[in-house]
Amino acid sequence: MSTKETSITLNDVTIEFPVYDADRNFRKYLLKPNIGGIMQAKSKKAKHTAVTALRSLSCHFETGDRIGLIGLNGAGKSTLLHTLAGIYEPIGGELIVNGRVSTLFNTNIGIDPDDTGYRNILTCGLILGMTLPEIRRKLDEIIEFTELQEYIYLPVRTYSSGMLTRLAFAVATSIEPDILLMDENIGAGDASFQAKAAARIRNITSKAQILVLASHSESVLREFCNKAMFLHKGELIAQGDLETVLAEYNRHVAGTM
Ligand SMILES: Nc1ncnc2c1ncn2[C@@H]1O[C@H](COP(=O)(O)OP(=O)(O)OP(=O)(O)O)[C@@H](O)[C@H]1O
């Protein structure tokens, strides 16, 4: 665990995606849909469109905060998770993250298909921020959790997608982070594995000091979160305690139907 207090601070953070291959007609019209970030045509010279996925976002979270990210499709929830994980770099503003971060989305990142499951546990563990002694300590438990048995010594390219999910999930959830970033849609294998996975997720989320969870499910949000942020087209519409923000979100959704 880090010596500094675990915290997340965003000051006026903006994330923009340049899109170079948009249809020319699309660039003329630039619709204003209810979902997604804000689209803008860049200068004629730049010849591209940009989607502002997060606009001037400011917030602060500390130990004990379990934040649900709420919003329609394309509101910016995944973008925010990726930004907090250091995968996307803001084009403006400041992002300060104190604490060991772990992600439960895109869990396959870092897996080398030509390497065995066994070696992938070691390399992915290192990528995720574990030390080698820490991984070695957890190795047996991770292998057992995957239930891959002797397949663990075969190259990952020989795995079915469910077997790959088991491996990636087992490694990703073996880290004990200060800050856990999670998308509710982490596929977790077949039905029997899903039940094991759910118990493991509960365990890891309860240990994290800060949890940020993107979800469309009120019951999932109520189970895991005490606070929420409501994003719409990349802008922060409301933040605060979960029930207040959910009510605001539901009023908004009712108003758009
Ligand atoms: N790699 C990318 N390139 C261009 N635009 C992107 C990219 N990733 C996301 N966007 C855009 O950014 C906006 C926010 O997307 P994001 O995935 O963060 O939404 P979300 O709230 O997680 O949506 P959902 O509920 O559908 O998962 C959308 O308009 C999306 O089209």
PDBQT file of the ligand as one rigid body, heavy atoms in Angstrom, charges set to zero:
ROOT
HETATM    1  N1  LIG A 301     -11.254   5.500 -29.553  1.00  0.00    +0.000 N 
HETATM    2  C1  LIG A 301     -12.217   6.379 -29.790  1.00  0.00    +0.000 A 
HETATM    3  N2  LIG A 301     -12.213   7.133 -30.924  1.00  0.00    +0.000 NA
HETATM    4  C2  LIG A 301     -13.170   8.043 -31.162  1.00  0.00    +0.000 A 
HETATM    5  N3  LIG A 301     -14.213   8.289 -30.333  1.00  0.00    +0.000 NA
HETATM    6  C3  LIG A 301     -14.269   7.570 -29.202  1.00  0.00    +0.000 A 
HETATM    7  C4  LIG A 301     -13.297   6.572 -28.869  1.00  0.00    +0.000 A 
HETATM    8  N4  LIG A 301     -13.630   6.026 -27.672  1.00  0.00    +0.000 NA
HETATM    9  C5  LIG A 301     -14.774   6.638 -27.285  1.00  0.00    +0.000 A 
HETATM   10  N5  LIG A 301     -15.146   7.571 -28.199  1.00  0.00    +0.000 N 
HETATM   11  C6  LIG A 301     -16.320   8.457 -28.119  1.00  0.00    +0.000 C 
HETATM   12  O1  LIG A 301     -16.295   9.079 -26.855  1.00  0.00    +0.000 OA
HETATM   13  C7  LIG A 301     -17.607   9.206 -26.342  1.00  0.00    +0.000 C 
HETATM   14  C8  LIG A 301     -17.668   8.557 -24.967  1.00  0.00    +0.000 C 
HETATM   15  O2  LIG A 301     -17.538   7.138 -25.122  1.00  0.00    +0.000 OA
HETATM   16  P1  LIG A 301     -17.439   6.152 -23.877  1.00  0.00    +0.000 P 
HETATM   17  O3  LIG A 301     -17.036   4.821 -24.384  1.00  0.00    +0.000 OA
HETATM   18  O4  LIG A 301     -16.611   6.776 -22.818  1.00  0.00    +0.000 OA
HETATM   19  O5  LIG A 301     -18.973   6.124 -23.392  1.00  0.00    +0.000 OA
HETATM   20  P2  LIG A 301     -19.680   5.250 -22.264  1.00  0.00    +0.000 P 
HETATM   21  O6  LIG A 301     -20.403   6.200 -21.361  1.00  0.00    +0.000 OA
HETATM   22  O7  LIG A 301     -18.713   4.331 -21.625  1.00  0.00    +0.000 OA
HETATM   23  O8  LIG A 301     -20.750   4.447 -23.131  1.00  0.00    +0.000 OA
HETATM   24  P3  LIG A 301     -21.458   3.004 -22.955  1.00  0.00    +0.000 P 
HETATM   25  O9  LIG A 301     -22.491   3.137 -21.876  1.00  0.00    +0.000 OA
HETATM   26  O10 LIG A 301     -22.095   2.826 -24.301  1.00  0.00    +0.000 OA
HETATM   27  O11 LIG A 301     -20.386   1.994 -22.665  1.00  0.00    +0.000 OA
HETATM   28  C9  LIG A 301     -18.548   8.594 -27.390  1.00  0.00    +0.000 C 
HETATM   29  O12 LIG A 301     -19.090   9.637 -28.195  1.00  0.00    +0.000 OA
HETATM   30  C10 LIG A 301     -17.632   7.707 -28.216  1.00  0.00    +0.000 C 
HETATM   31  O13 LIG A 301     -18.085   7.671 -29.560  1.00  0.00    +0.000 OA
ENDROOT
TORSDOF 0
